[in-house]
Amino acid sequence: MNVRVRGFLCLACAFALAPVSCVEKAPSIQATKAERAEIVSKKAPTPQHALDFRFGDKVRLIGYDLEHSPVVPDQPFKVTWYWQVDKAFGEGFEIFTHGADSRSKNRLNLDAARALRSVYPVERWQAGDFIKDTQEVTLPEDWRSDAVVFYLGFYSSAARVPITAGKHDNESRAEVLRVPVRVGPEAKPLARIVARRIAKPIVLDGKLDEVDWQAAQPTGLMLNTMNGQPGGFPAQARVAYDTSNLYVGFSVGDEDLISKFDKNDDHLWEQDCVEIMIDPDGDAKNYFEIQVSPRGVTFDTRYDRPRDPQPFGHVDWSSQIQAKVVVDGTLNDGANDKGYTVELAMPWSAFAVGATPAAVPSADTTWRMNFFVMNSEEHGQRAVGWSAPLVGDFHTLARFGRVVFPVSATFVPPAVTSVPGTSGVSTTKPAK
C-alpha cells in the first residue's frame, strides 16, 4: 500500500506535547497472509545501508533502503526501514516518523505512511520478528531546504520509548537518516507523454511514416542531459503499443554519422546510437536498457538496481527486439549527413524477470522511461535526453519521465448486447 504524503504537520507530535494524539488508532487487521509475508519474517534481511539504533530493550533499527538520492520536492520516493524485535511491545504502542528540514524544523508527519500500520501494527510484533517497514514520501512543492531529516521512535499513552543506542534528541527521537534534496531551478518537472494504442502491428521498415506514428505524441526535441536546456542537435521519440509489443520510434538529426560496431552487445554508447531506459513499475529495481545504432546493431541489458550488477548489468538478458533503421547519409565517411530514423518493437514477454511474469500495462498505467541519443564527434561525444537527468549519469532513475498507457495492452473482447425490439439481431458495444 503506497501513501502519498504532502506537507501535513501535526503540531502536537512535532513539539512532543501529546504524541499519542498524532496517530489514529490502527484499524482492525484484515491483512492477507501474502501482505503480512511482505512485512514480517523470521529471516534476517540485508538492507542497503546498515544501522544500529536501539529503542529500550524492545527493538533495533538495523538498516534502511533508499530508492534514490537526492530527492526532489513533489516527486515521490520510497524509504524502507528494517527492524529487529528483541522483545514484544504489547498493547498500546505505536511507531512514528517525522520529517524535518536541515535546521531540524518539523515539516512532515509520516506516522501513517506505511503499510505495516494496518497489516502488522507494533502492538503485534513478537520477539524474533524482522520487520520491513516501507514508506512512500512526497516532499511538498514549497520545500526549500537542501535536506530532509528523518526521526523515528515509539510511544505509548504514557511516554516515548527511550533510545539506548544511536544519535537522538532530548525528545526520544532517533535521527536515523539525512537525505539531500534538489531544490531550485534544477528541480525541473518530469517529462510526460501518452503512448498511442494501435489496433494492428506496425510494419517495421524504419521510416516512421505510418498514420499511427504520425498520430503518436512526440517527446519534443530532447534536451542537454546536464542542464535541461535545448540540446545541441535535433532528436525526438514517439511511443506506441498493442497487445503484443511496445513500439518506439526515433528521429535523429546528425551531420556526421559514426557507427563502426557490428556485433550485438558491443559498446554502442561510445558512438552514435539511440537508447531507451525502462523501469516499468518505477521502483528503481529490475529496469532495462536497450540501444540501437545507425547500423541496426543492438545492445540490451537488465539491472537489479541502479548500475548493479557492475559493469554493464545482466547483458545475457534479451529484449527480443526487432529494429529497423533508415540512414540519410553514409556511415563513417566524413561527408555531410542528415541523420537517421529508428523503429523498434519489443514484446511484452521480454519484461519477465525470473519467476515474475512479464509486465503488461493496464488502462491508465504509467511506466517510468527515458530516451537518449548519443552523437559521436571527431573530438568527443555529446548527448541529449528526453527527461534530463541533470547529472552525469543516465541511470538517474528518479529523473525518468512518465509514459502513460491510456488503454490496456491486453485485448478485451467487446460486449454484445441485444437491440431492443428485434429478434436474433445483436450489436457490438465497445467495452469501456
N, C-alpha and C positions, 0 to 999 in steps of 0.2 A: 504494500500500500504506500503510495507516494503522496506526500502532503506538501503543497506549495505554500511557503510561508513568506509573508511580506513583513513590513516593519511594524509589527504589533509589539507594544511594550506593556508588560504587566508591572505596574509601579510597585505593588506590594512585594512582588517577587524580586524585582530589581534591587530594591533597597532593604530586602530581608526583614520587612516589617511583619509580614504574615505569610510565610512561604506556602502554607497549605492552601491559601485562597487562590493560588496561581494556577492550579491544575484541577480540572474536573475529576470526579471520581471515575476510575476506569470502568467502562461498560462491561456488561456481563460477557463471559467468554463464549464466543461462537466459532472459534478457530477450528479449521480442519487439521488433521494430522500433518498434511503437507505444509500448511502455513506454519505450524509450530516447528516442524523439522528445519525450516529455513532459518529459524531464530535460535533454537536451543539444541545443544549437542553435548555428549559426554567426551567428545574427542577434542583435544586442544587445537585451536586454529593457528594459522600462520599469517598474522597481519603484515601489511606492507611496512609499517613502522611500529617498532616495539616501544612500549611504555611500562612504567612501574609506579602506578598510583594505588594507594590502599585506603580504603574507607572503613575505619574501625577494624573489627575482626571479621567483617562480613564479606567484602568483595574487593577485587582488584581490577583496575583498568590495565590490560596487558598490551594494548596496541590499537592502531586505527588504520583504515584505508581512506585515502582521499582521491576522489575522482580525477581532479586536475588542480593545478596551481600555476599561476594566480587565478583568482575567480573574478567575475565581472558582475556589477550590480544588474539586477533584473534578469539574470540568466541562472537557472537552477543548477546546482551541483550536489553531489552526494558525499557524505562522510559516514563511515561505518566504524563504530566503537566495538571493541571486543572485551567482554567482561568474564572474569573467572570468579565463581561463587565459592567462598570458603565456608560460609555459614548462612542458613536461611534468615531472611529479614523478618518474616512474619507479617501479620496483617497490619495494614495502615501505612506502609512505607511506599514512597513514590520516588521517581527519578526526575531530575530537572536538568535542562541545558539552557544556558544563557549565551547570547551573542553580544559582544561588546566591541566598540571601536578601539583604535590603537591607544586611546587615552583612558581605557577601561570604563568608558561610559556605556551603560547597558542600552542596547538598541533593540534586541530581539528576545522574545520568549519562545523557545523551541521545545518546550516540555512535551507537547502532544504531537510533534512532527516525527513520529516513529511508529512503526508497525507493532512493535512489541507491547505497546501500551494497551492494545486491545487483545493481542494474541497471547502474550505471556507476561503479564504485569509483574512488577517487582515483588509483590507480596506472595507470588507463587514460585519464585526462584528457590532452588534447592541446592544444598551443598554438592559440589562436583559438577554443577552445570557450567558450560561455556556458552555465553550469550552473544549473539550477533545483533547489534543494535544499529540499524541503518536509518539515517535521517537525510531527507532532501531539503535543501535550504535555498532560498532565493533572497538575496540582499535587496532592500528597497531601492528604487530608482534614484532616490536622493542621497544614497550612501556616498560620502565624500572621504572617508578615512582610507588610508593606504593598507589597512589590515582589518581582519575580523578575528577576534579572540574568543575562543570557546571555553566556557566554565561549566563544569559538571559536578553533580553531587546528589545526595539522597537526603530525604527528610521524612519525618512522621509528624503527627499533630503536635508532638512535644518539642522536637528540635531537629536540627540537621545532624547528620552523621559526621563525626569528626574525621578529619583526614590525617592519617598517621604516616603516610609516605608520599612525597611528591609536592611540587610547588602549589601553594594555595593562599587564599587571602584570609582575613580575620572573620569572614562570614561562612567559613567551611565550604568554600567553592574551590574546586581543583582547577587551576589554569592549565589545560591539557594541550591546547593547540592554538597557534597563531598562523593564519593563512593570509598571504599577501593579496591585495585587491587591486585590480587595474581600474583606475578611475581617470577621468579627464577625457580629452579628445580621442585618445587611443582606445577607449572602451566603446568601440563602434558597434551598432546593432548587427545582428547576424543576418546574412543574406537569406532570402526565401523565394522559392518558385513552386509552381504547381505542375506536376508531371501530367502529360496528356495520356489518357486511357484510349487505346486504339482497338478497333474491332477485329483486325486481322494482322498477321505478322508483317513487318516491314521487310521488303526485299533488299538485302544488303548489297549495295553497289558503291557506297562511299560518296554518293552525290548529294544527299540531303535535299532532294528536290520533290519528294513526295508531299502530298497535301498534309498528311499528318505532321511531318516535320515543320512545315511552314506554319501550321496552326499551333504548334507547341510553344510554350512560353520560353523565350531565351533568357539566359542568365544576365544579359547585358555584358558590355565589354569588361573583361577581367581586369583586376587591379594589381598595383605593385604590392607584392606579398609582405613587405616590411612596413609600409606606412599607409596602405589603403588608398593611395592616390591613383589617378589614371595610370594604366600600365604603359610600358614602352612600345608595345606592338598590339594590334587588334586580335582578340581571341574571345570566343564565347561558346557556350554549350547549350543543349536542349535535352530534355528527358521525356521519354515516352515509355509505355509499358502495356502488356496484355496479360493473358492468363499464363503464359509460359516464360516470358522474358522481360528483363529490364533493358531498355534501349537508351544509348547516349550518343549524341552527335556533336562533333566539334567542328568549328570553322576557325582557321588559324591563318593570319597574315604573317608571312615570313619571307624576307628578301634574300636569304641565303640558306637553303635547305641543306642540313648536315645530318646524315644518318648512315653510319657505317656498320653498325651492329647488325648481324644477320642471323643470330640464334636467339630463340626464345629464352627468356630469363637472363639475357645479357643486361649490363647496367645501362639501360636505355636513358635514364635520367641524366647521364653525362653529356648527351647530345639532344637534338630536337625530339620531343615527344609530348604526348598529352597524358594526363594522369587523373585517375579517379580514386578518391578515398571514400569508403562506405562503412559507416557504423550504424547498422540497421536500428538497434534499439537505443542508441545514444548513451550506452553505459560505459564507454571507453574500454570495452573488452571485446575480443573477437571481432576486430574490424579488418577491412580488406583493402588492398591496394592493387590497382590494375593500371598498366601503362601500355600505350601503343605508339610506335614510331611511324614516321612517314613511309617507311618501307613495309609497314604492316606487321612488323615483328612485335611480339608481346612480352610483357613481364607481369607476373602476378604473384602475390603472396598474401598471407594472413598473419595477423599479430594477436597474441593473447592479451597484451596490454600495450600502452604506448612504447613502441620500439623494443618490445620483448616478444620473442627471443632475439638477441643480437646475432649477427649484424643486420640481417635482412628479413627476419620473420620466418614463417614456415613456407619456404619457397617451393616445397613439394606440393603445396595446395594448388589446385587448378580451378581457375574461374570458368573454364569451359566456354570462354567467349569465342564468338565469331566476329572478326573485324575486317573491314574493307576501307581502303584509303585511296583517295584521288589526289594526285600531286599536280599543282600548277607551276611547273618549272622542272628542273633537272637536279637530282641529288648530287651533292659533293663535287660540283664542277666549278664553283666560284662565280658563276654567272648570276645575273639578277633573276630572282624567282618571285612568285607572288604568294605562295602559301600552299595549304592543303586542307582537306576535309577528312574527318574520320567518322565512320559509322560502325557501331558495335552493338551486339546483342549478347546478353549474359543471362543464362537460365536461372530461375529462382532456386532450382535444386542445388546450385553451387554454394548457397549460403548455409548449407548444413554444416554443423561443427560437431564432430564426434557423434554421440548418440542424440544430440539436439537436432530436431527436424529443421529443415530449411525454412527460413522466414519468408512469408508471402504477405505483402501488405493488404490489410483490410481497408474498408472505406474510411477516409479521413485520417489515415495513419500518416505520421510524419517520421521520415528517416533523416538521419544526420549524414550529410555528404559534403565533399569538397572536390573542386575541379581545379587542376593546374595545367599550365603549358610551359614547357621548358624550351628556350630558344638559345641554341649554341651559336657563339660568335667567334671570330678569329682570336679575340682576346677575352676569354672568359665566357660567362653564360648569364643570361637574365631569365626571369620567370614572372609569370602573372598568375593570379588565383581569383577564384570566384568570391570566396569569403576570406579576405586577407588574414593570415594568422598573426600578423603584426610582430612576429619574432622570426628568427632564422631557423624555423623548424616546421615543416609541412605537417608533422604529426601532432600539431596542437589541436587536439580533438574538441576542446571547448569552443574553438572558433569554426568548427564545421558548420556549414549552412543547413537550412531546413528544406527538404523536398517533400511536398505534400502529395499524397496519392488520394485523389478525391473519390474514386470508386474502387471497390475491392478488385484485387487482381485475380481472385477466384471467381470463375464463372458461376452465376446464379441463374438458373432457368427462369424464364418469365412465368408469372402466374397466369392461369387460364380461367376465365370467368364466363358464365353464360350471359348471353344477350337477352334482356327481358323481352317477353312476347314472342320468342322464336322457339323452335323445337329442333334439337340436333345441330344447332349452329353455335359456334363459340368464337370469342375474340381474344386476342392476346393483350394482356395488360402488363406493361413493364414493371418488373419488381423494383421496389424503392430501395 
